[in-house]
Amino acid sequence: MRQVHPVSLFNMAQSELITQCNDKHQVLVRDADDLAKRGVTAKRVADFEQQAQAFAALPTDGELDTAKQEATDRKVAAHTKVVTQLQVVMGIVGTVNDPRTASYKMFGSAGLDSASDGDLYVGLLRAVRVGRARLATYAAAGLTPELLNELEDANKKFLDRMDEQTDAEHDRGSAADTRIVAGNALYDELIALCAVGKALYATTDARKYQDYVVTDTAAPPAGPTPPQA
């Protein structure tokens, strides 16, 4: 089943929502006695403040995008290392067998430097496996168990870095959904509380009425769109 992602119910930036909630909370506290007559309790106002603080404490997309980029950088470094080590091994093999021969091609190294991450990982498993099976053929040219072990270990680390990158991408998308859901709930409560305030002062106090007006203006684009989880 296709996953349905939440959609924001408000246009303003999440940072602006936090700011408006903080401002409105001060107004709600100020008018607590009047609001109590309309069923708005001190506990509800306190809960609203805690809800806004909890939302503000959630990690931002900028933070998680940085974490994803750091994971990507580590994967790229691991990719460079395994390709370099593969080139060392195949350089030794190439001194014994011409790259056009079946014996050289058995290692399956052709094109791995530009292959997808998954194909590179599987291709390196093959290269190590063939190298160990034919170690005696290339030992005199310099191929050693240690070189193959190093290539195998680097490939394992490459797989770990791929997993880290995938996790970071998922975490970013999941956190974006979490912030939207929490933001929607906070926005709903903000609107509900301010509706009480506006109704309370609509005909008695124009200044206080204005204090309860929520401005929901779309923020200008800033940065990449969070990925879907």
N, C-alpha and C positions, 0 to 999 in steps of 0.2 A: 504494500500500500504506500502510495506517495505521501511523504511527510508534508504537512501543512504548517507553514511558518507564520508566526503572529505578525500582524500589521499594526503599526503605531496609530493610535487614535487621536494624536495631537500633531500639530505642525511645527511647533517650536523646538529648538534644540533641547536635548536632555539636560544640559547645563542650565538653560533658562528655566526649565520646569523646576529644577532644584531651587533656583533663586526665587522664583515666584512663590513656591511653597513656603520657603523660609519667611518671606515678606508677609504672606497671608497668615502664617501662624502667629506672628506678632499682633496682627490685627484681631485675630480670633481670641487671643489671650486678653487683649485690651477690652474687648466687648463681651467677655465671658458671661457677665450677669444678664445682659440683654439676650444673648444667644441661648442661655439656659431656659428662658421662657419659651423658646421655639424648639426645645428638645435636644439642643446640642450640649452635651455634657462635657465637663472638664476632662473626663477620661477619653472621650472621643477626640478632643483637641490634642491631648497628650499622645494618643495613639497615632494621630496624623503626623505629629512631629517625628515620632520614632520611625514611621513609615518612610518619611522623606529622608531621614538620616540613613536608613538601611539602603535606600535606593542610591543615595550619594556614595555609599561605601562600595558599591559594586564596581568591579574593574571595568575601565572604559575600553572601547574598541581600540583606541590608540595604544594602550598598554599591551593588549593581546596581539595587536598587529606587530608590535616590536618583538614580542616573544616569538611569533611565527617567523619573522624575518631572521631572528637569531638562529632559530632551528634550521631554517633554510641555508644560512651561511655555514653552519656546521655540516650539513649534508653535502654542500658543494665542496667543502674542504675534504671530506671523506671520499667523495667522488674523484677528486683530483689525485688523492693518494693511491686509491686502488688502480686507477688507470696508469699512473706512473709505475707502480709495482708490476702490473701486467706487462707493460712495455719492457721492463727489465727481463722478465721471464721469457717473453717472446723474442727478445733480442738474442738471448742465449740459444733458444730453439732455432732461430734463423741462421745461426752459424753452422748448424748441422744439416738442416733441411731448408731448401729454397721455399719461400712463401707460397710458391705455386704448387708445391707438392701436396699430396693427400696427407702425408704425415704431419706437415705443418698445419694444414687446415683442420686436422682432427681436434686441435685445441679450441677451435671455434672463436678465435679472437678477432676475426675480421669485423670491423665496424662497431665494436663494443664501445669505443671511446665516444661515439655519438649516439649510442643506443639509449632507449628509455632506461630509467632506473631499474625497473624490474628485469628487463632483458640483460642489463649489465650484471646484476646480481646473479642471475641464473647462469649467464655465460662464464662468470668467474668460478662458479662451482665446477663447471665442466673443465675449465682450464686447469684448476688444481687437481681434479680427479685424473685427467689425462697425464698431467705432469708426474704425478706419483706413480701411475701405472708404467710410465716409460722413463722413469728416473735414470735407469742404467744407461739408456741410450744417450742422455744428455749430460750425465755427470762429469764426463771428461771436459765438456765445454763450459762447466761452471754452474750447472743447475744443482742445487742442494735441497735437502729436506727443509732446511731453515728458510730458504727463499719461498718455498711453497707454503710453509706454515705462516710466514709473514703475510703472504697474499691472502691466505684463508682468514687470518685474524682481521686484516684490514677490511675484508669483505663482510665479516660479521659486524664490524663497527659501522660499515656503510649501511647495512640493513637496519641497525639500531637508529642511525641518524634519519633514515627514511621514515621509520616508525615515529620518531620524535616530531618530524615535520608534519606528518599526517595528524598526530594528536594535537599539535599546536593549531592546525587549521580547523580541526573539529572544535577545539576549545573556544576558538574565536567566534565561530558561527553559533555555538551553543550559548555562549555568554551574550551575544547580540540578541538572541531570542529571549533570554532571561531578562535582560534590561528592558526589552520592549514590553514584556508581560508585566513586569514590576512597574514600569513607567505608566502603562495604561491604567493599572489599579490606582496608582498615586494620583494620576490626572482625574480619574473619576471621582475620587474623594475630594480633591481640590475643588472641582466644579460643584459637587453636591454641597459642600460647606459654604462656598461663596454664594450659591443660589439662596441659601438661607439668609446670609448677610444682606444680600441685595433686596430680598423681599422684606426684610426687617426695616431697612432704612430707605426704601424707595420713595416714600412720601414724607419722611421726617427729617432726613439728614443727607443732603446731596454729597457732602464730602465723604461721609462714611460709606455711602453707597458706592462711590467711585473706588474706595479702598478694596472693594470686593470684586471689581471687574478684572477678569483674567484676559490677558492679551496673548493670543495664540497665533503668532506670526511665524511663518516658515523661516528657518535659518538659511543663510546662503550655503551652497555646497562647500564642504571642507573635507578633503581627504577621500580615500577610496571607500566604496560601499562594502560593508561587512559581508563576508561570504555566507552562504547558507550552510547550516550544519548538516 
